[in-house]
Amino acid sequence: MKINDMGRFIYKKISTLADHVLDRIPAEKRRIYLLVPGGLVLLAICLILVSIAVHGKNPAAGTIAQSPGIPADELFYPAEPDFVPSLLLKEPRSSWTADDLVPFWQDPGKNHEDEWRQIAADSVDKLMEGVK
């Protein structure tokens, strides 16, 4: 499509849409329905032009009061470190001896035998009470 053809196509679609809109508006109210939006558009254009004339190209120049800035460290979490800690790879063991496990083993009953006995007795008593 050439530019002229595209322009005619767009003009035809807009005029068809405008005709459909005008057909839905009663003849005695068309003037009001067209003047009010036109006046609002004209008012908006005037306000924009006055704002540009008063403040110039920088609208922030007319700011009367400005709040103090909040430091970035109070608003955001600190950045993550840019390095990755070194990883030490060890060969997996094929079997473990009791001596290898000693640093990792903690006896759950050590110094708490009475507590574990009481927990077990309470559990058994609770189960027995539920049986009728």
C-alpha positions in Angstrom: 0.0 0.0 0.0 1.2 3.5 -0.8 1.2 6.3 1.7 -1.7 8.1 -0.1 -3.8 4.9 -0.1 -3.1 4.3 3.6 -4.1 7.9 4.4 -7.3 7.6 2.4 -8.1 4.3 4.2 -7.5 5.9 7.6 -9.6 8.9 6.7 -12.4 6.7 5.5 -12.4 4.6 8.7 -12.4 7.7 10.9 -15.2 9.4 9.0 -17.3 6.2 9.1 -16.8 6.0 12.9 -17.7 9.7 13.3 -20.9 9.1 11.2 -21.9 6.2 13.4 -21.3 8.3 16.5 -23.3 11.2 15.1 -26.2 8.9 14.2 -26.5 7.8 17.8 -26.7 11.4 19.2 -30.1 13.1 18.9 -30.1 16.1 16.5 -31.1 18.6 19.2 -28.2 17.5 21.6 -25.4 17.3 19.0 -24.2 20.8 19.7 -23.7 20.1 23.4 -22.2 16.7 22.8 -19.6 18.2 20.5 -18.9 21.5 22.3 -18.2 20.0 25.8 -15.5 17.5 24.7 -14.0 20.1 22.3 -13.9 22.7 25.1 -12.2 20.2 27.4 -9.6 19.4 24.8 -9.1 23.2 24.2 -8.8 23.8 28.0 -6.2 21.0 28.4 -4.1 22.4 25.5 -4.3 25.9 27.1 -3.2 24.5 30.5 -0.3 22.7 29.0 0.9 25.8 27.1 0.5 28.0 30.2 2.5 25.5 32.3 5.3 25.4 29.7 5.3 29.2 29.5 5.5 29.6 33.3 7.9 26.8 34.2 9.9 26.8 31.0 11.1 23.4 29.7 11.9 22.1 33.2 8.7 21.7 35.2 10.6 20.8 38.3 12.1 24.3 38.4 9.0 25.7 40.0 9.0 23.3 42.9 8.6 25.2 46.2 9.5 22.5 48.7 11.5 19.4 48.4 11.7 16.7 51.0 15.1 15.4 52.1 16.2 12.2 50.3 16.3 8.9 52.1 19.7 7.2 51.9 19.8 4.1 49.7 21.1 1.9 52.5 17.9 2.5 54.5 15.7 1.6 51.5 17.5 -1.4 50.0 19.3 -4.5 51.3 23.1 -4.4 50.8 24.5 -5.8 47.6 25.5 -9.4 47.6 29.2 -10.1 47.5 30.7 -10.5 44.0 32.8 -13.5 44.8 32.0 -17.1 45.3 33.8 -18.8 48.2 36.2 -21.6 47.2 34.8 -25.1 47.3 36.9 -27.9 48.5 36.0 -31.2 46.9 36.8 -34.4 48.6 36.6 -37.9 47.2 33.5 -39.7 48.6 34.3 -42.4 51.1 33.4 -45.9 50.1 33.0 -47.0 53.8 33.0 -45.3 57.2 34.6 -46.6 60.3 33.5 -45.9 63.8 36.4 -43.6 64.4 35.3 -41.5 61.3 31.8 -41.2 62.8 32.8 -40.1 66.3 32.9 -36.3 65.5 29.4 -36.4 64.0 27.6 -38.7 66.4 25.7 -37.4 69.4 24.0 -39.9 71.6 20.4 -38.7 72.0 20.0 -40.5 75.3 23.1 -39.2 77.0 22.2 -37.2 80.0 18.5 -37.3 79.1 17.5 -41.0 79.8 14.8 -40.1 82.3 13.2 -37.6 79.9 13.1 -40.2 77.1 11.6 -42.8 79.4 8.9 -40.4 80.5 8.1 -39.5 76.9 7.8 -43.1 76.0 5.7 -43.9 79.0 3.4 -41.0 78.3 2.9 -42.2 74.7 2.1 -45.7 75.8 -0.3 -44.5 78.4 -2.1 -42.2 75.9 -2.4 -45.2 73.4 -3.7 -47.5 76.1 -6.3 -44.9 77.2 -7.6 -44.8 73.7 -8.2 -48.6 73.6 -11.6 -49.6 75.1 
